[in-house]
Amino acid sequence: MVRIPTMNRSGEKSDMRIVYEEQFRMQLTAILAFIARDNPYAARAVRDGLKSRLENVIEYPESCRKSLYFDDDTIRDLVFMGYTTIYRITPDEIRVLDVFKWQNR
């Protein structure tokens, strides 16, 4: 879990946090292991880039498209390097639910 102080819509400081669900952790581990077999540096680049993009989501939670996979305005798709990361927006956290290669869905 990552806590980053942010400003809410009314301009007040709030503590939005990122919560990584077990499904996301397992999928990301498998994806990174697959990439690392051929290129460990590429696996690190994917990991670090995705982490950076998710940390940016805290400031602008609705910046990513509404999910193509769920009929719920609070669930978003972050697309990064061919992978889709699904997350849910709640008042005080971003819950990262899953990650997958879009061709595999």
Summary of the structure (lengths in Angstrom):
residues: 105
radius of gyration: 14.1
end to end distance: 26.9
largest distance: 47.4
contacts: 280
relative contact order: 0.19
helix: 38%
strand: 36%
